[in-house]
Amino acid sequence: MIKPATIPGPAKLEALGNGRFKVFGALNADTATELLKHSDAAFKGATALEIDLANVPEGDSAGLALLIEWLRLAKQRQQTIHFQNVPEPIAALARISEVEKLLNCNGAH
């Protein structure tokens, strides 16, 4: 059985196995840095990442920056990454910032 990677505090990253993850809690300035620190190790070794954001009730520009950083890390490691259920506040920020295509292409290469 795979042990979940959990993040203390208001946001959590749960490993489901085979490169699949669920994020719980807000993606904002209070949570993004800790999630990034812990996700770096959690994402290592997978060839493809699938991140479900259905349990993220809110997000801000720091949340968008986290998703973009995950895309960068995946590209650096030659991994594909796919985001599911991007919360509307983050999707809206991506549209306004003209980076929506980055999230929609999901890091495929």
N, C-alpha and C positions, 0 to 999 in steps of 0.2 A: 504494500500500500504506500502511496506517495504521501509524504507529509506536507500539509499545506504551508505555503509561505505566507505568514501573516504579518501585517503591519500594525504596530501598536497605535492607539489613538483613534481619531475620527474616520480614518480611511483604512482600507485593508485590501491587499492583493492575495487572492487565493489561487494556488496552483491546483489544476484539475487533472494534470498529467498530459503527456504527449504535446506539450507546448501550448496547452489551453489554460487560460486564466480568467478569473472573474474579479472585477473591482467593485468594492462596496464602499459607499460613503462619498462625500463631496470631493471634487477635484478642484482645489483652490490653493491660494498662497499658503494656507496653513498645513496642507497635506502633500502638495506636489513634491517638495524636496525629499521628504522621508520615503514616499513611494518610489521615487527615482533611485534613491540609495539602495533600497531593498530589492527592487526589480532587476537591477543590473545583474546580480548573482542569480536570481531566479530564472532569468531568460537565457543564461548561458547554456550551451549544449543543445538547444533545440534548433532544428533547421527551419521550422515555421512556427510562428506565434499567432495565436488567436485570442484576442482580448475582448471579453464581453463587458460592456459598460452599462448593462440594463439596470444595475442596482446603484447607479450614480445619480442621485437626485438633483445635483446642481454642479455647476462648474464655472470657472472664470478664465481669464487670460492665462493664469498660471496652469490651469488644467489643460488648456490648449497647448501651451508650451511643453507640458509633460508628454502629451501625445506626439508632438513633433520630435521631441528628444528620443522617445521610444523608436520612432521611425528612423532617426539618424543612427541610433545604436544598432538596430536591426540591419540597416544597410551596411554599416561598418563590419558587422559579423556575417554578412552574406546570408541573412535570414529574411524570409518573407514575413510580413506582419499584416494582420487583418483586424480591424476594429469592428465590433458589432454593437449596435444600439448606442451610437454616440448621442449623448444627451443634447437636447435642442439648444441650451445656452452655449455649449461649446461649438456645436455645428453652426450656429448663428455667428459667433465670433470668427470662425474659420471662413465663412462666406464674406464677412465684412473685411477681413484681413487678406482676402484673396488667396487663401491657402487650402480652401476646401478640396481642391484636386489632390493635394497631398494625402488627406485623410481618405478620400475616395479611392485613390489608386492603391492604398493599403500597403505601400512599401514593396510592391512586387517589382522584380527586376528580371 
